[in-house]
């Protein structure tokens, strides 16, 4: 289950950034993942809930946004979004495609509190 290693890396990044900004508490973490990223949102949340204890994220909510697969078709020269995980152009049926988006995992946003006020930051 690679969700555990993803969450450990995520928590390390969030904590490092939050501390550098003078935060004492992270309230929300937003992650954007492509449909081909190979994560199970439920397992990612379970891992987050397990590993956040004892960190600056101990009370933070995790929000996961799943982005659709975006392809560039070399045959019809179109950029297309598809609701499936198939690497086939929905316009012309070609398999001559490149993945533009959909295989990444991005730390989209960290919401945190400092001693002075709540800080919202985009990573």
N, CA, C and O atoms as a printed pandas DataFrame, in Angstrom:
     atom_number atom_name residue_name chain_id  residue_number  x_coord  y_coord  z_coord
0              1         N          UNK        A               1    0.844   -1.177    0.000
1              2        CA          UNK        A               1    0.000    0.000    0.000
2              3         C          UNK        A               1    0.891    1.242    0.000
3              4         O          UNK        A               1    1.424    1.629    1.039
4              5         N          UNK        A               2    1.047    1.857   -1.161
5              6        CA          UNK        A               2    1.944    3.004   -1.255
6              7         C          UNK        A               2    1.319    4.284   -0.714
7              8         O          UNK        A               2    1.995    5.309   -0.629
8              9         N          UNK        A               3    0.033    4.241   -0.343
9             10        CA          UNK        A               3   -0.599    5.413    0.259
10            11         C          UNK        A               3    0.116    5.822    1.543
11            12         O          UNK        A               3    0.204    7.013    1.843
12            13         N          UNK        A               4    0.630    4.851    2.309
13            14        CA          UNK        A               4    1.336    5.178    3.546
14            15         C          UNK        A               4    2.582    6.008    3.263
15            16         O          UNK        A               4    2.823    7.006    3.943
16            17         N          UNK        A               5    3.371    5.617    2.278
17            18        CA          UNK        A               5    4.589    6.381    1.972
18            19         C          UNK        A               5    4.240    7.745    1.384
19            20         O          UNK        A               5    4.955    8.719    1.620
20            21         N          UNK        A               6    3.157    7.826    0.626
21            22        CA          UNK        A               6    2.721    9.124    0.091
22            23         C          UNK        A               6    2.346   10.051    1.237
23            24         O          UNK        A               6    2.734   11.219    1.243
24            25         N          UNK        A               7    1.593    9.540    2.206
25            26        CA          UNK        A               7    1.159   10.356    3.338
26            27         C          UNK        A               7    2.343   10.764    4.207
27            28         O          UNK        A               7    2.386   11.899    4.682
28            29         N          UNK        A               8    3.287    9.884    4.423
29            30        CA          UNK        A               8    4.464   10.260    5.213
30            31         C          UNK        A               8    5.218   11.404    4.546
31            32         O          UNK        A               8    5.639   12.344    5.220
32            33         N          UNK        A               9    5.389   11.334    3.248
33            34        CA          UNK        A               9    6.054   12.404    2.507
34            35         C          UNK        A               9    5.221   13.685    2.542
35            36         O          UNK        A               9    5.764   14.778    2.708
36            37         N          UNK        A              10    3.915   13.551    2.388
37            38        CA          UNK        A              10    3.005   14.692    2.433
38            39         C          UNK        A              10    3.087   15.393    3.782
39            40         O          UNK        A              10    3.217   16.616    3.842
40            41         N          UNK        A              11    3.012   14.623    4.866
41            42        CA          UNK        A              11    3.081   15.213    6.205
42            43         C          UNK        A              11    4.425   15.884    6.458
43            44         O          UNK        A              11    4.472   16.944    7.081
44            45         N          UNK        A              12    5.506   15.292    5.993
45            46        CA          UNK        A              12    6.827   15.919    6.132
46            47         C          UNK        A              12    6.855   17.267    5.420
47            48         O          UNK        A              12    7.352   18.250    5.970
48            49         N          UNK        A              13    6.328   17.317    4.209
49            50        CA          UNK        A              13    6.317   18.560    3.429
50            51         C          UNK        A              13    5.442   19.618    4.084
51            52         O          UNK        A              13    5.837   20.779    4.193
52            53         N          UNK        A              14    4.251   19.216    4.520
53            54        CA          UNK        A              14    3.324   20.157    5.152
54            55         C          UNK        A              14    3.924   20.705    6.437
55            56         O          UNK        A              14    3.896   21.913    6.671
56            57         N          UNK        A              15    4.467   19.825    7.270
57            58        CA          UNK        A              15    5.027   20.269    8.546
58            59         C          UNK        A              15    6.217   21.202    8.327
59            60         O          UNK        A              15    6.333   22.225    9.003
60            61         N          UNK        A              16    7.079   20.866    7.410
61            62        CA          UNK        A              16    8.242   21.703    7.121
62            63         C          UNK        A              16    7.811   23.097    6.669
63            64         O          UNK        A              16    8.338   24.104    7.143
64            65         N          UNK        A              17    6.857   23.146    5.757
65            66        CA          UNK        A              17    6.392   24.442    5.253
66            67         C          UNK        A              17    5.671   25.228    6.348
67            68         O          UNK        A              17    5.920   26.421    6.521
68            69         N          UNK        A              18    4.782   24.566    7.083
69            70        CA          UNK        A              18    4.015   25.250    8.120
70            71         C          UNK        A              18    4.925   25.839    9.193
71            72         O          UNK        A              18    4.732   26.979    9.616
72            73         N          UNK        A              19    5.903   25.078    9.628
73            74        CA          UNK        A              19    6.845   25.569   10.641
74            75         C          UNK        A              19    7.638   26.756   10.103
75            76         O          UNK        A              19    7.876   27.723   10.826
76            77         N          UNK        A              20    8.047   26.685    8.842
77            78        CA          UNK        A              20    8.813   27.795    8.254
78            79         C          UNK        A              20    7.979   29.071    8.162
79            80         O          UNK        A              20    8.528   30.172    8.111
80            81         N          UNK        A              21    6.650   28.924    8.141
81            82        CA          UNK        A              21    5.749   30.082    8.084
82            83         C          UNK        A              21    5.273   30.521    9.469
83            84         O          UNK        A              21    4.458   31.435    9.588
84            85         N          UNK        A              22    5.781   29.871   10.510
85            86        CA          UNK        A              22    5.422   30.232   11.876
86            87         C          UNK        A              22    4.071   29.691   12.331
87            88         O          UNK        A              22    3.494   30.199   13.292
88            89         N          UNK        A              23    3.574   28.687   11.665
89            90        CA          UNK        A              23    2.277   28.115   12.040
90            91         C          UNK        A              23    2.430   27.187   13.239
91            92         O          UNK        A              23    3.470   26.558   13.431
92            93         N          UNK        A              24    1.384   27.117   14.028
93            94        CA          UNK        A              24    1.369   26.188   15.157
94            95         C          UNK        A              24    0.317   25.097   14.963
95            96         O          UNK        A              24    0.255   24.144   15.739
96            97         N          UNK        A              25   -0.500   25.239   13.934
97            98        CA          UNK        A              25   -1.603   24.304   13.732
98            99         C          UNK        A              25   -2.025   24.326   12.266
99           100         O          UNK        A              25   -2.272   25.396   11.709
100          101         N          UNK        A              26   -2.107   23.168   11.644
101          102        CA          UNK        A              26   -2.625   23.052   10.278
102          103         C          UNK        A              26   -4.072   22.592   10.389
103          104         O          UNK        A              26   -4.370   21.617   11.078
104          105         N          UNK        A              27   -4.977   23.307    9.699
105          106        CA          UNK        A              27   -6.399   22.982    9.786
106          107         C          UNK        A              27   -6.912   22.175    8.598
107          108         O          UNK        A              27   -7.867   21.410    8.725
108          109         N          UNK        A              28   -6.278   22.349    7.451
109          110        CA          UNK        A              28   -6.743   21.616    6.267
110          111         C          UNK        A              28   -5.610   21.456    5.272
111          112         O          UNK        A              28   -4.788   22.354    5.088
112          113         N          UNK        A              29   -5.583   20.288    4.632
113          114        CA          UNK        A              29   -4.615   19.975    3.583
114          115         C          UNK        A              29   -5.423   19.526    2.368
115          116         O          UNK        A              29   -6.265   18.633    2.463
116          117         N          UNK        A              30   -5.153   20.157    1.229
117          118        CA          UNK        A              30   -5.849   19.794   -0.006
118          119         C          UNK        A              30   -4.838   19.206   -0.977
119          120         O          UNK        A              30   -3.811   19.813   -1.282
120          121         N          UNK        A              31   -5.155   18.015   -1.451
121          122        CA          UNK        A              31   -4.301   17.295   -2.389
122          123         C          UNK        A              31   -5.085   17.090   -3.679
123          124         O          UNK        A              31   -6.262   16.730   -3.654
124          125         N          UNK        A              32   -4.422   17.322   -4.799
125          126        CA          UNK        A              32   -5.011   17.089   -6.118
126          127         C          UNK        A              32   -4.286   15.897   -6.725
127          128         O          UNK        A              32   -3.058   15.878   -6.808
128          129         N          UNK        A              33   -5.059   14.904   -7.147
129          130        CA          UNK        A              33   -4.467   13.697   -7.724
130          131         C          UNK        A              33   -5.135   13.383   -9.053
131          132         O          UNK        A              33   -6.354   13.485   -9.195
132          133         N          UNK        A              34   -4.329   13.008  -10.004
133          134        CA          UNK        A              34   -4.860   12.609  -11.294
134          135         C          UNK        A              34   -5.440   11.209  -11.225
135          136         O          UNK        A              34   -5.064   10.401  -10.376
136          137         N          UNK        A              35   -6.361   10.939  -12.133
137          138        CA          UNK        A              35   -7.037    9.640  -12.164
138          139         C          UNK        A              35   -6.057    8.480  -12.343
139          140         O          UNK        A              35   -6.324    7.368  -11.889
140          141         N          UNK        A              36   -4.924    8.738  -13.003
141          142        CA          UNK        A              36   -3.926    7.685  -13.225
142          143         C          UNK        A              36   -2.845    7.633  -12.144
143          144         O          UNK        A              36   -1.886    6.870  -12.267
144          145         N          UNK        A              37   -2.990    8.434  -11.090
145          146        CA          UNK        A              37   -1.955    8.501  -10.053
146          147         C          UNK        A              37   -1.853    7.210   -9.246
147          148         O          UNK        A              37   -0.855    6.978   -8.565
148          149         N          UNK        A              38   -2.861    6.388   -9.321
149          150        CA          UNK        A              38   -2.792    5.093   -8.649
150          151         C          UNK        A              38   -3.060    5.135   -7.162
151          152         O          UNK        A              38   -2.604    4.263   -6.423
152          153         N          UNK        A              39   -3.801    6.146   -6.712
153          154        CA          UNK        A              39   -4.128    6.185   -5.288
154          155         C          UNK        A              39   -5.597    5.843   -5.078
155          156         O          UNK        A              39   -6.443    6.072   -5.943
156          157         N          UNK        A              40   -5.868    5.297   -3.921
157          158        CA          UNK        A              40   -7.236    5.045   -3.480
158          159         C          UNK        A              40   -7.550    6.122   -2.448
159          160         O          UNK        A              40   -6.962    6.116   -1.367
160          161         N          UNK        A              41   -8.471    7.057   -2.754
161          162        CA          UNK        A              41   -8.754    8.150   -1.816
162          163         C          UNK        A              41   -9.080    7.678   -0.395
163          164         O          UNK        A              41   -8.616    8.280    0.573
164          165         N          UNK        A              42   -9.860    6.625   -0.261
165          166        CA          UNK        A              42  -10.205    6.133    1.077
166          167         C          UNK        A              42   -8.952    5.681    1.835
167          168         O          UNK        A              42   -8.789    5.993    3.015
168          169         N          UNK        A              43   -8.077    4.950    1.158
169          170        CA          UNK        A              43   -6.848    4.481    1.809
170          171         C          UNK        A              43   -5.913    5.640    2.138
171          172         O          UNK        A              43   -5.216    5.608    3.152
172          173         N          UNK        A              44   -5.896    6.667    1.283
173          174        CA          UNK        A              44   -5.076    7.846    1.558
174          175         C          UNK        A              44   -5.582    8.550    2.818
175          176         O          UNK        A              44   -4.785    8.995    3.643
176          177         N          UNK        A              45   -6.903    8.650    2.965
177          178        CA          UNK        A              45   -7.472    9.281    4.161
178          179         C          UNK        A              45   -7.194    8.454    5.414
179          180         O          UNK        A              45   -6.886    9.006    6.470
180          181         N          UNK        A              46   -7.300    7.144    5.298
181          182        CA          UNK        A              46   -6.992    6.272    6.445
182          183         C          UNK        A              46   -5.530    6.447    6.855
183          184         O          UNK        A              46   -5.225    6.562    8.042
184          185         N          UNK        A              47   -4.641    6.467    5.885
185          186        CA          UNK        A              47   -3.215    6.652    6.174
186          187         C          UNK        A              47   -2.970    8.025    6.795
187          188         O          UNK        A              47   -2.188    8.149    7.738
188          189         N          UNK        A              48   -3.631    9.052    6.272
189          190        CA          UNK        A              48   -3.477   10.405    6.810
190          191         C          UNK        A              48   -3.938   10.445    8.266
191          192         O          UNK        A              48   -3.245   10.984    9.128
192          193         N          UNK        A              49   -5.108    9.873    8.532
193          194        CA          UNK        A              49   -5.628    9.853    9.905
194          195         C          UNK        A              49   -4.698    9.093   10.851
195          196         O          UNK        A              49   -4.577    9.449   12.023
196          197         N          UNK        A              50   -4.054    8.065   10.351
197          198        CA          UNK        A              50   -3.139    7.258   11.161
198          199         C          UNK        A              50   -1.848    8.008   11.475
199          200         O          UNK        A              50   -1.404    8.034   12.623
200          201         N          UNK        A              51   -1.252    8.612   10.465
201          202        CA          UNK        A              51    0.075    9.210   10.626
202          203         C          UNK        A              51    0.079   10.667   11.083
203          204         O          UNK        A              51    1.136   11.183   11.448
204          205         N          UNK        A              52   -1.066   11.343   11.076
205          206        CA          UNK        A              52   -1.085   12.757   11.473
206          207         C          UNK        A              52   -0.959   12.947   12.978
207          208         O          UNK        A              52   -0.579   14.025   13.435
208          209         N          UNK        A              53   -1.277   11.905   13.758
209          210        CA          UNK        A              53   -1.171   12.001   15.214
210          211         C          UNK        A              53    0.251   12.395   15.603
211          212         O          UNK        A              53    1.223   11.854   15.076
212          213         N          UNK        A              54    0.358   13.344   16.532
213          214        CA          UNK        A              54    1.664   13.773   17.009
214          215         C          UNK        A              54    2.372   14.747   16.083
215          216         O          UNK        A              54    3.543   15.064   16.293
216          217         N          UNK        A              55    1.665   15.228   15.052
217          218        CA          UNK        A              55    2.256   16.207   14.134
218          219         C          UNK        A              55    1.466   17.509   14.206
219          220         O          UNK        A              55    0.437   17.587   14.878
220          221         N          UNK        A              56    1.947   18.505   13.525
221          222        CA          UNK        A              56    1.256   19.788   13.433
222          223         C          UNK        A              56   -0.091   19.642   12.712
223          224         O          UNK        A              56   -0.934   20.538   12.766
224          225         N          UNK        A              57   -0.279   18.517   12.046
225          226        CA          UNK        A              57   -1.513   18.227   11.292
226          227         C          UNK        A              57   -2.500   17.370   12.080
227          228         O          UNK        A              57   -3.453   16.842   11.507
228          229         N          UNK        A              58   -2.284   17.227   13.385
229          230        CA          UNK        A              58   -3.061   16.254   14.165
230          231         C          UNK        A              58   -4.572   16.453   14.079
231          232         O          UNK        A              58   -5.323   15.486   14.209
232          233         N          UNK        A              59   -5.037   17.689   13.862
233          234        CA          UNK        A              59   -6.475   17.955   13.752
234          235         C          UNK        A              59   -6.879   18.387   12.346
235          236         O          UNK        A              59   -8.008   18.825   12.129
236          237         N          UNK        A              60   -5.978   18.266   11.411
237          238        CA          UNK        A              60   -6.239   18.749   10.046
238          239         C          UNK        A              60   -7.172   17.816    9.282
239          240         O          UNK        A              60   -7.148   16.596    9.447
240          241         N          UNK        A              61   -7.984   18.431    8.450
241          242        CA          UNK        A              61   -8.827   17.669    7.524
242          243         C          UNK        A              61   -8.054   17.492    6.223
243          244         O          UNK        A              61   -7.317   18.381    5.798
244          245         N          UNK        A              62   -8.232   16.345    5.606
245          246        CA          UNK        A              62   -7.612   16.077    4.308
246          247         C          UNK        A              62   -8.698   16.085    3.249
247          248         O          UNK        A              62   -9.687   15.360    3.354
248          249         N          UNK        A              63   -8.508   16.903    2.234
249          250        CA          UNK        A              63   -9.424   16.946    1.099
250          251         C          UNK        A              63   -8.665   16.450   -0.122
251          252         O          UNK        A              63   -7.551   16.896   -0.395
252          253         N          UNK        A              64   -9.273   15.530   -0.852
253          254        CA          UNK        A              64   -8.642   14.966   -2.047
254          255         C          UNK        A              64   -9.508   15.289   -3.252
255          256         O          UNK        A              64  -10.695   14.965   -3.285
256          257         N          UNK        A              65   -8.907   15.925   -4.232
257          258        CA          UNK        A              65   -9.589   16.246   -5.482
258          259         C          UNK        A              65   -9.008   15.332   -6.555
259          260         O          UNK        A              65   -7.798   15.319   -6.780
260          261         N          UNK        A              66   -9.869   14.573   -7.210
261          262        CA          UNK        A              66   -9.419   13.682   -8.284
262          263         C          UNK        A              66   -9.680   14.368   -9.621
263          264         O          UNK        A              66  -10.820   14.683   -9.962
264          265         N          UNK        A              67   -8.613   14.590  -10.363
265          266        CA          UNK        A              67   -8.708   15.223  -11.678
266          267         C          UNK        A              67   -8.855   14.168  -12.768
267          268         O          UNK        A              67   -8.295   13.077  -12.661
268          269         N          UNK        A              68   -9.611   14.495  -13.820
269          270        CA          UNK        A              68   -9.758   13.549  -14.927
270          271         C          UNK        A              68   -8.465   13.428  -15.727
271          272         O          UNK        A              68   -7.564   14.262  -15.631
272          273         N          UNK        A              69   -8.411   12.404  -16.487
273          274        CA          UNK        A              69   -7.287   12.156  -17.386
274          275         C          UNK        A              69   -7.402   13.094  -18.586
275          276         O          UNK        A              69   -8.456   13.176  -19.218
276          277         N          UNK        A              70   -6.311   13.801  -18.897
277          278        CA          UNK        A              70   -6.266   14.656  -20.097
278          279         C          UNK        A              70   -5.191   14.120  -21.020
279          280         O          UNK        A              70   -4.069   13.831  -20.604
280          281         N          UNK        A              71   -5.561   13.996  -22.272
281          282        CA          UNK        A              71   -4.680   13.407  -23.280
282          283         C          UNK        A              71   -4.494   14.348  -24.457
283          284         O          UNK        A              71   -5.343   15.194  -24.736
284          285         N          UNK        A              72   -3.374   14.189  -25.140
285          286        CA          UNK        A              72   -3.182   14.823  -26.446
286          287         C          UNK        A              72   -3.133   13.701  -27.470
287          288         O          UNK        A              72   -2.311   12.790  -27.382
288          289         N          UNK        A              73   -4.033   13.789  -28.444
289          290        CA          UNK        A              73   -4.091   12.771  -29.488
290          291         C          UNK        A              73   -3.202   13.198  -30.649
291          292         O          UNK        A              73   -3.375   14.273  -31.223
292          293         N          UNK        A              74   -2.256   12.338  -30.981
293          294        CA          UNK        A              74   -1.354   12.631  -32.102
294          295         C          UNK        A              74   -2.057   12.441  -33.444
295          296         O          UNK        A              74   -1.652   13.029  -34.447
296          297         N          UNK        A              75   -3.095   11.633  -33.465
297          298        CA          UNK        A              75   -3.795   11.365  -34.724
298          299         C          UNK        A              75   -4.690   12.525  -35.146
299          300         O          UNK        A              75   -4.643   12.960  -36.297
300          301         N          UNK        A              76   -5.511   13.032  -34.213
301          302        CA          UNK        A              76   -6.420   14.133  -34.572
302          303         C          UNK        A              76   -5.945   15.479  -34.034
303          304         O          UNK        A              76   -6.620   16.492  -34.217
304          305         N          UNK        A              77   -4.775   15.496  -33.366
305          306        CA          UNK        A              77   -4.150   16.714  -32.845
306          307         C          UNK        A              77   -5.069   17.508  -31.911
307          308         O          UNK        A              77   -5.130   18.736  -31.975
308          309         N          UNK        A              78   -5.781   16.783  -31.044
309          310        CA          UNK        A              78   -6.668   17.438  -30.081
310          311         C          UNK        A              78   -6.218   17.115  -28.665
311          312         O          UNK        A              78   -5.665   16.049  -28.396
312          313         N          UNK        A              79   -6.470   18.064  -27.766
313          314        CA          UNK        A              79   -6.322   17.827  -26.336
314          315         C          UNK        A              79   -7.708   17.487  -25.806
315          316         O          UNK        A              79   -8.652   18.255  -25.994
316          317         N          UNK        A              80   -7.834   16.348  -25.149
317          318        CA          UNK        A              80   -9.145   15.868  -24.712
318          319         C          UNK        A              80   -9.099   15.400  -23.262
319          320         O          UNK        A              80   -8.065   14.950  -22.767
320          321         N          UNK        A              81  -10.241   15.516  -22.596
321          322        CA          UNK        A              81  -10.418   14.944  -21.260
322          323         C          UNK        A              81  -11.257   13.696  -21.412
323          324         O          UNK        A              81  -12.142   13.619  -22.264
324          325         N          UNK        A              82  -10.967   12.728  -20.576
325          326        CA          UNK        A              82  -11.735   11.493  -20.631
326          327         C          UNK        A              82  -12.101   11.051  -19.227
327          328         O          UNK        A              82  -11.307   11.179  -18.295
328          329         N          UNK        A              83  -13.296   10.536  -19.087
329          330        CA          UNK        A              83  -13.767   10.057  -17.796
330          331         C          UNK        A              83  -13.327    8.637  -17.495
331          332         O          UNK        A              83  -13.639    8.097  -16.434
332          333         N          UNK        A              84  -12.605    8.032  -18.423
333          334        CA          UNK        A              84  -12.135    6.664  -18.214
334          335         C          UNK        A              84  -10.628    6.674  -17.989
335          336         O          UNK        A              84   -9.980    7.712  -18.120
336          337         N          UNK        A              85  -10.086    5.538  -17.658
337          338        CA          UNK        A              85   -8.637    5.410  -17.495
338          339         C          UNK        A              85   -7.990    4.810  -18.735
339          340         O          UNK        A              85   -6.811    4.454  -18.717
340          341         N          UNK        A              86   -8.750    4.700  -19.796
341          342        CA          UNK        A              86   -8.230    4.126  -21.034
342          343         C          UNK        A              86   -7.455    5.181  -21.815
343          344         O          UNK        A              86   -7.901    6.321  -21.944
344          345         N          UNK        A              87   -6.313    4.799  -22.324
345          346        CA          UNK        A              87   -5.474    5.714  -23.099
346          347         C          UNK        A              87   -5.885    5.656  -24.566
347          348         O          UNK        A              87   -5.122    5.248  -25.442
348          349         N          UNK        A              88   -7.124    6.082  -24.792
349          350        CA          UNK        A              88   -7.715    6.096  -26.128
350          351         C          UNK        A              88   -8.398    7.444  -26.322
351          352         O          UNK        A              88   -9.112    7.912  -25.435
352          353         N          UNK        A              89   -8.186    8.066  -27.470
353          354        CA          UNK        A              89   -8.820    9.344  -27.770
354          355         C          UNK        A              89  -10.333    9.148  -27.898
355          356         O          UNK        A              89  -10.783    8.339  -28.709
356          357         N          UNK        A              90  -11.124    9.884  -27.104
357          358        CA          UNK        A              90  -12.575    9.745  -27.204
358          359         C          UNK        A              90  -13.142   10.376  -28.480
359          360         O          UNK        A              90  -14.295   10.130  -28.835
360          361         N          UNK        A              91  -12.340   11.184  -29.166
361          362        CA          UNK        A              91  -12.797   11.837  -30.395
362          363         C          UNK        A              91  -12.644   10.938  -31.616
363          364         O          UNK        A              91  -13.566   10.820  -32.424
364          365         N          UNK        A              92  -11.471   10.298  -31.753
365          366        CA          UNK        A              92  -11.211    9.527  -32.978
366          367         C          UNK        A              92  -10.911    8.045  -32.725
367          368         O          UNK        A              92  -10.818    7.262  -33.671
368          369         N          UNK        A              93  -10.759    7.659  -31.457
369          370        CA          UNK        A              93  -10.511    6.258  -31.135
370          371         C          UNK        A              93   -9.056    5.823  -31.223
371          372         O          UNK        A              93   -8.752    4.647  -31.022
372          373         N          UNK        A              94   -8.161    6.743  -31.518
373          374        CA          UNK        A              94   -6.744    6.411  -31.660
374          375         C          UNK        A              94   -6.106    6.087  -30.306
375          376         O          UNK        A              94   -6.506    6.615  -29.269
376          377         N          UNK        A              95   -5.115    5.214  -30.347
377          378        CA          UNK        A              95   -4.320    4.927  -29.149
378          379         C          UNK        A              95   -2.992    5.685  -29.173
379          380         O          UNK        A              95   -2.158    5.511  -28.285
380          381         N          UNK        A              96   -2.804    6.513  -30.175
381          382        CA          UNK        A              96   -1.589    7.333  -30.294
382          383         C          UNK        A              96   -1.781    8.608  -29.481
383          384         O          UNK        A              96   -2.016    9.681  -30.037
384          385         N          UNK        A              97   -1.679    8.482  -28.165
385          386        CA          UNK        A              97   -1.940    9.605  -27.270
386          387         C          UNK        A              97   -0.792    9.794  -26.282
387          388         O          UNK        A              97   -0.061    8.857  -25.964
388          389         N          UNK        A              98   -0.656   11.016  -25.812
389          390        CA          UNK        A              98    0.269   11.353  -24.728
390          391         C          UNK        A              98   -0.555   11.842  -23.545
391          392         O          UNK        A              98   -1.551   12.542  -23.730
392          393         N          UNK        A              99   -0.152   11.482  -22.339
393          394        CA          UNK        A              99   -0.831   11.952  -21.134
394          395         C          UNK        A              99   -0.364   13.377  -20.852
395          396         O          UNK        A              99    0.831   13.626  -20.695
396          397         N          UNK        A             100   -1.323   14.316  -20.788
397          398        CA          UNK        A             100   -1.015   15.701  -20.433
398          399         C          UNK        A             100   -1.157   15.913  -18.929
399          400         O          UNK        A             100   -0.307   16.538  -18.294
400          401         N          UNK        A             101   -2.225   15.393  -18.379
401          402        CA          UNK        A             101   -2.505   15.497  -16.947
402          403         C          UNK        A             101   -3.241   14.247  -16.513
403          404         O          UNK        A             101   -3.961   13.622  -17.291
404          405         N          UNK        A             102   -3.044   13.901  -15.260
405          406        CA          UNK        A             102   -3.806   12.786  -14.726
406          407         C          UNK        A             102   -2.973   11.726  -14.045
407          408         O          UNK        A             102   -3.517   10.761  -13.507
408          409         N          UNK        A             103   -1.642   11.889  -14.058
409          410        CA          UNK        A             103   -0.795   10.890  -13.404
410          411         C          UNK        A             103    0.008   11.490  -12.250
411          412         O          UNK        A             103    0.964   10.884  -11.767
412          413         N          UNK        A             104   -0.390   12.685  -11.815
413          414        CA          UNK        A             104    0.370   13.385  -10.785
414          415         C          UNK        A             104   -0.377   13.430   -9.454
415          416         O          UNK        A             104   -1.587   13.215   -9.390
416          417         N          UNK        A             105    0.381   13.716   -8.395
417          418        CA          UNK        A             105   -0.176   13.993   -7.074
418          419         C          UNK        A             105    0.444   15.320   -6.645
419          420         O          UNK        A             105    1.666   15.454   -6.585
420          421         N          UNK        A             106   -0.419   16.304   -6.344
421          422        CA          UNK        A             106    0.052   17.659   -6.058
422          423         C          UNK        A             106   -0.493   18.116   -4.704
423          424         O          UNK        A             106   -1.681   17.967   -4.419
424          425         N          UNK        A             107    0.383   18.671   -3.882
425          426        CA          UNK        A             107   -0.050   19.330   -2.655
426          427         C          UNK        A             107   -0.586   20.691   -3.080
427          428         O          UNK        A             107    0.186   21.609   -3.358
428          429         N          UNK        A             108   -1.886   20.816   -3.128
429          430        CA          UNK        A             108   -2.558   21.991   -3.686
430          431         C          UNK        A             108   -2.607   23.162   -2.711
431          432         O          UNK        A             108   -2.354   24.306   -3.090
432          433         N          UNK        A             109   -2.937   22.868   -1.446
433          434        CA          UNK        A             109   -3.161   23.963   -0.501
434          435         C          UNK        A             109   -2.967   23.478    0.934
435          436         O          UNK        A             109   -3.269   22.335    1.279
436          437         N          UNK        A             110   -2.451   24.392    1.755
437          438        CA          UNK        A             110   -2.315   24.148    3.192
438          439         C          UNK        A             110   -2.999   25.310    3.898
439          440         O          UNK        A             110   -2.691   26.470    3.623
440          441         N          UNK        A             111   -3.917   25.012    4.797
441          442        CA          UNK        A             111   -4.522   26.055    5.620
442          443         C          UNK        A             111   -4.007   25.857    7.034
443          444         O          UNK        A             111   -4.056   24.756    7.583
444          445         N          UNK        A             112   -3.507   26.956    7.618
445          446        CA          UNK        A             112   -2.850   26.843    8.916
446          447         C          UNK        A             112   -3.114   28.061    9.767
447          448         O          UNK        A             112   -3.567   29.097    9.279
448          449         N          UNK        A             113   -2.825   27.923   11.045
449          450        CA          UNK        A             113   -2.968   29.020   11.992
450          451         C          UNK        A             113   -1.607   29.353   12.581
451          452         O          UNK        A             113   -0.812   28.474   12.915
452          453         N          UNK        A             114   -1.369   30.650   12.697
453          454        CA          UNK        A             114   -0.168   31.123   13.378
454          455         C          UNK        A             114   -0.603   31.734   14.706
455          456         O          UNK        A             114   -1.798   31.801   14.996
456          457         N          UNK        A             115    0.335   32.168   15.494
457          458        CA          UNK        A             115    0.008   32.793   16.773
458          459         C          UNK        A             115   -0.781   34.081   16.554
459          460         O          UNK        A             115   -1.622   34.438   17.378
460          461         N          UNK        A             116   -0.518   34.781   15.446
461          462        CA          UNK        A             116   -1.182   36.056   15.178
462          463         C          UNK        A             116   -2.563   35.887   14.546
463          464         O          UNK        A             116   -3.535   36.494   14.996
464          465         N          UNK        A             117   -2.642   35.070   13.514
465          466        CA          UNK        A             117   -3.902   34.934   12.777
466          467         C          UNK        A             117   -3.857   33.683   11.922
467          468         O          UNK        A             117   -2.822   33.031   11.784
468          469         N          UNK        A             118   -5.015   33.369   11.352
469          470        CA          UNK        A             118   -5.068   32.222   10.444
470          471         C          UNK        A             118   -4.413   32.613    9.130
471          472         O          UNK        A             118   -4.636   33.705    8.607
472          473         N          UNK        A             119   -3.610   31.712    8.611
473          474        CA          UNK        A             119   -2.905   31.936    7.353
474          475         C          UNK        A             119   -3.375   30.893    6.361
475          476         O          UNK        A             119   -3.465   29.708    6.685
476          477         N          UNK        A             120   -3.675   31.340    5.144
477          478        CA          UNK        A             120   -3.999   30.416    4.069
478          479         C          UNK        A             120   -2.883   30.505    3.072
479          480         O          UNK        A             120   -2.510   31.599    2.649
480          481         N          UNK        A             121   -2.346   29.382    2.692
481          482        CA          UNK        A             121   -1.240   29.422    1.745
482          483         C          UNK        A             121   -1.387   28.327    0.725
483          484         O          UNK        A             121   -1.904   27.244    1.000
484          485         N          UNK        A             122   -0.917   28.642   -0.460
485          486        CA          UNK        A             122   -0.929   27.681   -1.560
486          487         C          UNK        A             122    0.498   27.228   -1.772
487          488         O          UNK        A             122    1.397   28.056   -1.922
488          489         N          UNK        A             123    0.717   25.932   -1.785
489          490        CA          UNK        A             123    2.067   25.411   -2.005
490          491         C          UNK        A             123    2.304   25.165   -3.445
491          492         O          UNK        A             123    3.388   24.723   -3.827
